[in-house]
Amino acid sequence: MVDVTAAVAQAHRREWAYVLAATVRLTRNLDLAEECVQDAYSRALTDWPRSGIPSNPAAWLTTVAHRLALDALRREMTLRRALPLLVEDEVGSDTAELALDAIEVARSISDDRLRLICTCCHPALAREAQVALTLRLMCGVTTAEVARAFLVSESTMAARITRAKKKIAIARIPYRVPSAAELPERVDAICAVLHLLFTTGHTAPSGAALVRSDLCDRAVQLARMMAALTPDNPTVQGLLALMLLTDARRSARTAPDGRMLTLAEQNRDQWDREAIAEGIALVREALPHVDRYTLQAAIAAVHAESPSWDETDWVEVTGLYELLIRVWPSPVVHLNHAIAVGFAHGAARGLALLDALAGEPALAAYGYFEASRAHFLDELGRADESQTAYRTALLLTENAVERRYLLDKLQGD
């Protein structure tokens, strides 16, 4: 049973998006598809111990989910009577040109997962809803995890996802890859989705592992698909560069005993130099166009090109964060800018900037804020205050690897 449980868990991490997207294509109904896929995974837990783990879990799960969906639709008497919540455009003689355009795009990306992202990123939906809904449906990420990524409560996120599904139903948003003419207006939303997908995997909000490699790999794969679809779009190039440069450090982020290693502690010989070279080339190509992803990629490139932590050009990093604040003045960017200032100009200046952010609601439940304060307080010799900040950060952290790191700090390493 242990092997089966592990196999189902692995299939959930690797195959959820494939199975759900294929089921949505059949049902045109997000809620029904999600329910059937969840039921398929539940049946795997009971069927696989008897029949054995299938050689192709994705195919087994998709087949079961499809059968459940068809049974549900038959119970509504006919497919047409079950009012579709997602529709595909009907192609007639007057829409032949549009159809050919869509087919050309589909040839570039014949992936149901991207079809689902494009549906969820329809302009009729608010940006927050686009990102949240796609994360929920694409990855099977729990509502709580999506809420944490957005720095909002779980109830707020649940309501947001529910409203987004209803909006898709009411607006009869088509389930397809948009035409070449429609695609540009979706790019920003799709990039936001992929970026948050990647960051959710880069440091998992909860669980025993620091990294969810499946989410990181999926985000990079989809970013590559988007780059192939929009080769002249610098925003997509910047996003792919950011992912590659950040993910290049993956294997060096934990020690052999599972402890988390900070950027200062990592063995840079373990960094993926091929990914770094590709990322830097993309940054150089995209940099004349300044946007949030390209600037973050440029910051990552500074770290990637630094021979060691001590040789990091923190003044350059600080300057890039100042540009990023102008382009994307989010609380987390202000936090990262404060940290960079602390490393460039001393702990006292960094702490002062952090304390100025103390009233920011979005950072109130953000563990990295208190952990950063704790670091600078410790450097300034304010040990008691540092310990208090580390304890607060620990209360706000659910990832087991990060919690172990904070506990080590509390215990004096």
Phi and psi in degrees as a GROMACS rama.xvg file:
@    title "Ramachandran Plot"
@    xaxis  label "Phi"
@    yaxis  label "Psi"
@TYPE xy
-62.0645  -43.3069  VAL-2
-62.5757  -39.658  ASP-3
-66.5349  -44.7988  VAL-4
-59.2475  -42.6853  THR-5
-65.7548  -38.6959  ALA-6
-66.2591  -40.4902  ALA-7
-66.6679  -41.1964  VAL-8
-62.2597  -41.3539  ALA-9
-65.9394  -40.2238  GLN-10
-64.6252  -34.0063  ALA-11
-66.2144  -43.4969  HIS-12
-66.4597  -42.8027  ARG-13
-89.9279  -33.5384  ARG-14
-112.807  -7.64392  GLU-15
-50.8592  -49.8879  TRP-16
-62.5092  -42.1832  ALA-17
-60.179  -49.1016  TYR-18
-66.4154  -45.9383  VAL-19
-65.1788  -46.667  LEU-20
-60.691  -40.8629  ALA-21
-66.2186  -34.6481  ALA-22
-74.492  -36.6029  THR-23
-62.3855  -38.9376  VAL-24
-60.2711  -32.8772  ARG-25
-76.8822  -46.1506  LEU-26
-89.3518  -27.4018  THR-27
56.062  29.3566  ARG-28
-142.525  108.898  ASN-29
-61.8531  -48.2837  LEU-30
-63.2038  -45.1993  ASP-31
-62.7686  -44.0018  LEU-32
-61.9244  -44.9497  ALA-33
-63.574  -41.5592  GLU-34
-62.6941  -43.1327  GLU-35
-67.8015  -38.3532  CYS-36
-67.7756  -42.6037  VAL-37
-60.0301  -40.5874  GLN-38
-65.7788  -36.8069  ASP-39
-62.8809  -41.851  ALA-40
-66.1482  -37.1263  TYR-41
-64.0575  -40.2009  SER-42
-67.3207  -31.3632  ARG-43
-60.6226  -37.0962  ALA-44
-64.1283  -30.1768  LEU-45
-95.8886  -31.165  THR-46
-84.8567  -39.613  ASP-47
-64.3595  -33.7031  TRP-48
-60.316  -30.3055  PRO-49
-86.7034  -45.0204  ARG-50
-96.1129  -12.9443  SER-51
95.0517  155.057  GLY-52
-72.6165  123.259  ILE-53
-65.2581  153.089  PRO-54
-68.0866  -26.6  SER-55
-126.176  85.79  ASN-56
-58.8027  -37.1136  PRO-57
-62.2542  -42.7574  ALA-58
-65.7833  -41.9447  ALA-59
-61.2953  -48.7651  TRP-60
-64.5707  -40.1783  LEU-61
-64.974  -42.4735  THR-62
-61.825  -45.6717  THR-63
-64.2495  -44.5995  VAL-64
-61.9697  -39.4811  ALA-65
-65.5585  -42.1399  HIS-66
-62.943  -42.1312  ARG-67
-63.4467  -40.2557  LEU-68
-65.8263  -43.8224  ALA-69
-64.8011  -38.1088  LEU-70
-61.1863  -41.8859  ASP-71
-65.4566  -40.1939  ALA-72
-68.7092  -38.0758  LEU-73
-64.0863  -32.1978  ARG-74
-66.0365  -17.3855  ARG-75
-90.3045  11.4394  GLU-76
84.0151  -54.8896  MET-77
-144.358  158.353  THR-78
-62.2499  -37.6158  LEU-79
-70.9806  -31.9007  ARG-80
-70.5742  -28.0693  ARG-81
-79.4938  92.5218  ALA-82
-52.2697  119.179  LEU-83
-63.1909  137.091  PRO-84
-92.6467  -18.4852  LEU-85
-129.566  136.517  LEU-86
-126.427  153.235  VAL-87
-104.073  143.736  GLU-88
-61.1397  134.889  ASP-89
-76.8925  138.341  GLU-90
-105.176  117.699  VAL-91
-121.324  -174.579  GLY-92
-64.0885  -29.8542  SER-93
-80.9477  -6.28963  ASP-94
-119.533  18.8851  THR-95
-62.2005  -40.5428  ALA-96
-64.1626  -43.066  GLU-97
-62.4405  -40.6551  LEU-98
-62.9322  -44.0725  ALA-99
-63.058  -37.6248  LEU-100
-61.6838  -45.8849  ASP-101
-64.8161  -38.4575  ALA-102
-63.2246  -38.885  ILE-103
-62.3584  -42.3499  GLU-104
-65.0712  -43.1785  VAL-105
-62.1173  -32.2338  ALA-106
-63.5334  -35.8807  ARG-107
-69.8656  -39.6198  SER-108
-134.585  89.6311  ILE-109
-95.5768  66.306  SER-110
-132.293  120.331  ASP-111
-60.5318  -29.2827  ASP-112
-64.3827  -42.9819  ARG-113
-68.8395  -34.6522  LEU-114
-57.6135  -42.1439  ARG-115
-68.359  -40.2305  LEU-116
-60.4265  -45.102  ILE-117
-62.7298  -35.6456  CYS-118
-65.9578  -47.1049  THR-119
-69.336  -21.0083  CYS-120
-98.474  24.6534  CYS-121
-63.98  141.901  HIS-122
-59.5052  -18.687  PRO-123
-68.9618  -16.7241  ALA-124
-97.2803  146.05  LEU-125
-64.9959  151.527  ALA-126
-57.1123  -44.9615  ARG-127
-60.9916  -37.9057  GLU-128
-69.3433  -38.1877  ALA-129
-57.8544  -50.2168  GLN-130
-67.3265  -47.6678  VAL-131
-62.4111  -45.1726  ALA-132
-65.0882  -40.5422  LEU-133
-68.2981  -40.2688  THR-134
-61.8129  -43.3511  LEU-135
-63.1262  -44.6375  ARG-136
-83.8142  -37.1133  LEU-137
-70.4707  -37.7765  MET-138
-116.586  -5.59439  CYS-139
66.0313  19.686  GLY-140
-65.6069  134.832  VAL-141
-65.5352  157.026  THR-142
-58.9084  -37.0347  THR-143
-62.9961  -41.3201  ALA-144
-67.6197  -40.4209  GLU-145
-63.5205  -41.2548  VAL-146
-60.5753  -42.4008  ALA-147
-63.3664  -40.4681  ARG-148
-63.0222  -31.2991  ALA-149
-90.4817  -6.72643  PHE-150
61.7781  41.1968  LEU-151
-130.142  170.032  VAL-152
-72.1948  158.206  SER-153
-63.8992  -39.1853  GLU-154
-64.5469  -38.7238  SER-155
-63.162  -43.3306  THR-156
-68.5492  -39.6902  MET-157
-59.9414  -42.9317  ALA-158
-65.1917  -38.215  ALA-159
-64.4676  -43.4274  ARG-160
-66.5157  -41.273  ILE-161
-62.256  -44.3282  THR-162
-62.6802  -37.9721  ARG-163
-64.6969  -41.3938  ALA-164
-63.6576  -41.9766  LYS-165
-64.3526  -37.8514  LYS-166
-63.1032  -41.2768  LYS-167
-62.1222  -40.6517  ILE-168
-65.9899  -47.3932  ALA-169
-67.8119  -42.2144  ILE-170
-80.8382  -6.60896  ALA-171
50.2934  52.1116  ARG-172
-67.9362  128.964  ILE-173
-71.1786  143.942  PRO-174
-96.2441  89.5659  TYR-175
-164.326  162.19  ARG-176
-72.1193  130.031  VAL-177
-66.3016  160.106  PRO-178
-67.7947  166.258  SER-179
-58.7905  -34.3804  ALA-180
-70.4612  -31.1158  ALA-181
-86.2371  -21.7118  GLU-182
-62.1649  -40.4612  LEU-183
-54.567  -38.6461  PRO-184
-71.1495  -15.2685  GLU-185
-90.4327  -16.5097  ARG-186
-60.1098  -46.1638  VAL-187
-60.2107  -43.682  ASP-188
-66.505  -42.8381  ALA-189
-64.1762  -40.6154  ILE-190
-62.247  -39.8289  CYS-191
-63.2267  -39.6823  ALA-192
-61.8368  -50.2685  VAL-193
-66.9591  -35.3384  LEU-194
-65.3736  -44.8602  HIS-195
-70.375  -34.083  LEU-196
-59.0307  -44.7185  LEU-197
-66.5215  -45.6621  PHE-198
-66.5819  -33.2241  THR-199
-63.9825  -34.235  THR-200
-81.407  -33.9903  GLY-201
-60.9549  -42.9827  HIS-202
-134.48  101.058  THR-203
-59.7374  133.916  ALA-204
-59.4402  -29.9661  PRO-205
-152.939  174.48  SER-206
106.791  -178.687  GLY-207
-87.4512  -18.86  ALA-208
-103.428  143.843  ALA-209
-69.0378  -39.129  LEU-210
-117.69  138.057  VAL-211
-99.9763  92.5997  ARG-212
-59.7024  -31.6383  SER-213
-62.953  -40.3518  ASP-214
-70.0785  -41.9653  LEU-215
-61.6701  -46.6214  CYS-216
-62.6933  -40.3545  ASP-217
-66.1501  -40.826  ARG-218
-64.8532  -43.461  ALA-219
-64.4124  -41.764  VAL-220
-61.1221  -45.9202  GLN-221
-69.1894  -33.9485  LEU-222
-65.2572  -38.0817  ALA-223
-63.9829  -39.9872  ARG-224
-61.3155  -43.935  MET-225
-65.1394  -37.2367  MET-226
-65.1421  -36.7724  ALA-227
-68.0382  -34.3642  ALA-228
-76.0278  -33.6215  LEU-229
-127.282  68.8172  THR-230
-62.855  -20.5615  PRO-231
-101.736  11.5748  ASP-232
-94.9562  110.785  ASN-233
-68.4872  -25.3496  PRO-234
-65.2013  -44.0722  THR-235
-65.9233  -40.6  VAL-236
-61.5775  -43.176  GLN-237
-63.6493  -39.4446  GLY-238
-64.2917  -46.6993  LEU-239
-61.806  -40.9511  LEU-240
-60.5304  -44.2648  ALA-241
-59.9519  -45.5001  LEU-242
-62.2852  -46.3974  MET-243
-63.6835  -44.5846  LEU-244
-68.6874  -35.027  LEU-245
-75.1656  -44.6826  THR-246
-71.6886  -18.2327  ASP-247
-60.1894  -21.0832  ALA-248
-91.9731  1.92313  ARG-249
-52.7624  -51.1554  ARG-250
-68.8948  -16.2166  SER-251
-99.2283  2.23937  ALA-252
-83.7048  -12.2107  ARG-253
-132.212  148.652  THR-254
-81.0224  167.152  ALA-255
-55.4989  -29.5923  PRO-256
-87.1685  6.26087  ASP-257
93.1411  -4.67108  GLY-258
-67.4976  146.36  ARG-259
-75.6818  137.328  MET-260
-112.11  129  LEU-261
-73.2689  171.303  THR-262
-58.4564  -34.8444  LEU-263
-69.0906  -25.8249  ALA-264
-96.052  -12.9849  GLU-265
-72.2295  146.757  GLN-266
-83.0034  107.324  ASN-267
-70.7873  -14.0751  ARG-268
-67.6145  -19.8816  ASP-269
-86.1322  -6.86923  GLN-270
-69.6973  147.117  TRP-271
-79.3727  98.3168  ASP-272
-68.7584  -29.4511  ARG-273
-65.939  -43.9553  GLU-274
-65.4539  -37.6824  ALA-275
-64.1563  -44.5019  ILE-276
-61.2719  -42.9232  ALA-277
-64.3807  -43.0617  GLU-278
-63.904  -43.2352  GLY-279
-64.3406  -39.74  ILE-280
-61.7522  -39.8747  ALA-281
-67.6206  -38.3468  LEU-282
-61.3889  -47.016  VAL-283
-61.2234  -35.7728  ARG-284
-72.7066  -34.6084  GLU-285
-89.519  -22.2868  ALA-286
-56.7808  -33.2158  LEU-287
-53.8291  -25.9635  PRO-288
-96.755  116.026  HIS-289
-96.5595  114.948  VAL-290
-142.225  177.069  ASP-291
-61.5861  -39.4979  ARG-292
-72.9916  -42.7225  TYR-293
-64.8559  -39.971  THR-294
-67.0553  -40.803  LEU-295
-64.3249  -36.8242  GLN-296
-65.4429  -38.3681  ALA-297
-63.301  -38.6966  ALA-298
-64.2241  -44.7619  ILE-299
-62.1349  -33.9949  ALA-300
-66.907  -36.2459  ALA-301
-59.5429  -45.5502  VAL-302
-64.5546  -41.8476  HIS-303
-65.0226  -32.603  ALA-304
-89.6919  -7.93592  GLU-305
-76.982  127.011  SER-306
-61.9873  -29.4092  PRO-307
-153.933  168.842  SER-308
-60.1698  -43.2445  TRP-309
-65.5426  -23.956  ASP-310
-95.6401  7.89206  GLU-311
-64.712  134.19  THR-312
-83.994  83.4879  ASP-313
-67.7476  -26.5856  TRP-314
-65.217  -42.1989  VAL-315
-65.4283  -41.9728  GLU-316
-60.6649  -43.2805  VAL-317
-61.0058  -43.308  THR-318
-62.6434  -39.2762  GLY-319
-66.8906  -37.8208  LEU-320
-65.5959  -34.4607  TYR-321
-64.7312  -38.2832  GLU-322
-65.6495  -40.6607  LEU-323
-64.1329  -36.4051  LEU-324
-60.6068  -36.5594  ILE-325
-67.8938  -36.5469  ARG-326
-82.8695  -38.5994  VAL-327
-143.905  79.4899  TRP-328
-79.8575  59.8271  PRO-329
-86.5498  157.964  SER-330
-57.3091  -38.1936  PRO-331
-67.763  -35.4401  VAL-332
-65.6341  -42.2608  VAL-333
-60.9537  -39.1535  HIS-334
-61.4118  -48.9183  LEU-335
-65.4679  -34.5489  ASN-336
-63.1  -43.5541  HIS-337
-60.5047  -41.0841  ALA-338
-63.9511  -44.443  ILE-339
-61.8974  -40.4927  ALA-340
-61.5994  -40.2783  VAL-341
-60.6065  -39.3937  GLY-342
-76.3567  -29.7392  PHE-343
-82.5993  -37.8665  ALA-344
-126.55  8.14903  HIS-345
111.587  150.982  GLY-346
-61.492  -34.6483  ALA-347
-62.8375  -44.2166  ALA-348
-68.0797  -39.3671  ARG-349
-63.8606  -43.1859  GLY-350
-64.9214  -38.6154  LEU-351
-60.9582  -41.3203  ALA-352
-68.3259  -38.5685  LEU-353
-63.9662  -45.3409  LEU-354
-62.8278  -29.4558  ASP-355
-67.9199  -18.8981  ALA-356
-94.2913  1.90611  LEU-357
-60.7342  -27.3495  ALA-358
-88.9763  4.4403  GLY-359
-76.0273  115.068  GLU-360
-56.5623  -37.5607  PRO-361
-66.7045  -19.0392  ALA-362
-99.2226  -3.57209  LEU-363
-61.6769  -33.1719  ALA-364
-111.773  22.4667  ALA-365
-101.895  107.721  TYR-366
-60.1495  -32.3065  GLY-367
-64.1628  -28.1865  TYR-368
-63.0699  -51.4787  PHE-369
-68.7463  -35.4731  GLU-370
-64.274  -37.2808  ALA-371
-68.1548  -41.931  SER-372
-60.6252  -42.8402  ARG-373
-59.7113  -41.2058  ALA-374
-61.466  -48.8395  HIS-375
-69.485  -37.0365  PHE-376
-61.0588  -40.4083  LEU-377
-63.8587  -42.4723  ASP-378
-62.2683  -31.2636  GLU-379
-86.3035  4.25807  LEU-380
78.9376  15.3002  GLY-381
-98.0045  70.0252  ARG-382
-61.1476  -44.4995  ALA-383
-62.1401  -44.648  ASP-384
-65.6044  -35.9177  GLU-385
-63.586  -44.0394  SER-386
-61.8039  -40.376  GLN-387
-62.2776  -42.6786  THR-388
-66.2283  -38.8768  ALA-389
-65.1034  -38.7604  TYR-390
-63.8493  -40.4109  ARG-391
-64.3746  -43.5842  THR-392
-60.1785  -38.6416  ALA-393
-63.2141  -38.5903  LEU-394
-65.6482  -25.3628  LEU-395
-98.1318  5.44206  LEU-396
-117.09  130.329  THR-397
-112.692  -14.6186  GLU-398
-73.8238  128.654  ASN-399
-63.1085  -37.8982  ALA-400
-68.993  -42.5759  VAL-401
-66.2608  -37.5947  GLU-402
-62.7374  -40.6733  ARG-403
-62.2647  -40.416  ARG-404
-60.9652  -45.4411  TYR-405
-67.3549  -38.4713  LEU-406
-62.5607  -40.6517  LEU-407
-60.6953  -39.1962  ASP-408
-65.2528  -41.0746  LYS-409
-63.6663  -31.8936  LEU-410
-93.3567  11.1249  GLN-411
75.3765  33.9105  GLY-412
